[in-house]
Amino acid sequence: MDREEILAQSRKDNRFQDERDCRIADQASVWGAIGMGAVLFAVFLIRWFLHDDDPYDLLAIGFGYLAAANAYRWNTTKTTAALLVAVLCAVIALGWLWFYAIEG
């Protein structure tokens, strides 16, 4: 392949997004998760300490996010650690959902 064929193939492969746009989207997702986690933690503390309420639903949301993130990581990397963390977080999330369902 010559230079022009490689460039044409690259343009065809990256027709909708280039590598920079993908990287920016990935970083935006990480910062969004950090923001969501911070708000989730703040609401958790407020609900638990100020309102004396069980935060089972918030715990289920947090662990559900961790399960999905690690499931994606496992799907991409196929590492055993990511799979184990994904399964563990999913089980914990389901447990918190169970407590939320029977408590509510």
N, C-alpha and C positions, 0 to 999 in steps of 0.2 A: 504494500500500500504506500502510495506517496502522500505527501503532506496534505494535499487538497482532498483526497479521499478520506483521510483521518478526520479532518476538520468537518467535512460534510456528514460523516457518520456521527461525530460528536454533536453537531447541531441537530441532527435528527433524533438522537437519543435524549437530548436535553431541550426538546422543543418547548415544553411547558414550564420547566424550572431549571435554572442552572445551579451549579454546586453551591454558590454563595447564597441563593435564595433558600435552598434546603437547609444549609447551616443556620441561617437566621431563623427559620421556622423551628428548628430543633432547639435553639437557644431560647426562643420565645416560649416554647413548651416547658422548658426547664424552669424559667423564671415564673411562668404561670403556676406551675406546681409548687414552687417555693411560696408564692403569694397565697395560694389556696391552703397550703399547710399551715402558714402563719395564722390566717384567719380561723381555720379549723381549730387550731390549738387555743387561740384566744377565746373562741366561743365555748370550747370544751371547759376551760378554766372558769369562765363566767358561769356557765350552767352548773358545774359541779360545786363551786365554792359559794357563789352568791345566791343561786336559786335552789341549791340543795336538790338537784334533779339528776337522775342517772343519764349519763351521756352515751348510752349504748349505740344510738344511731350515728353519732359523730365518729365513734370508734369504728363502726362498720364502714363508714364512708372512707376514713383514712386507710384502713387495711385493705379495702376494696381497690383503692388507687394503687397501693403498693403491690397488690397481687397482679393487677393489670400491667403495671410498669415492668415487673419482673417476668411476667409471661411474655411480653414483647421482647424483653432482653433475651430470654431463653430462645424464643423463636428466631431471633437474629443470630445469636452466638452459639446456641446449642450447648451451653455450659450447664453442668449438673447443679452447681450452686444456685444459678438463677432459677432453675426448675424447682429446686427444693424450697427456695424462698417464696416463689410464686404459689406453690401448693400450700405452704405453711400460712402465708398471709390470707389466702383464700379460705382456708379452714377457720382461721381466727375471725375473718370478716363474717363468715356464715354463723359462727358462734355468737358474735355480737348482734347480728340480725335476729337470731333466735331469742336472745335475751330481750331485745327491743320489742319483738312481737308478743312475747308472753307478759312483758311488763306493762305494755301500753293498753 
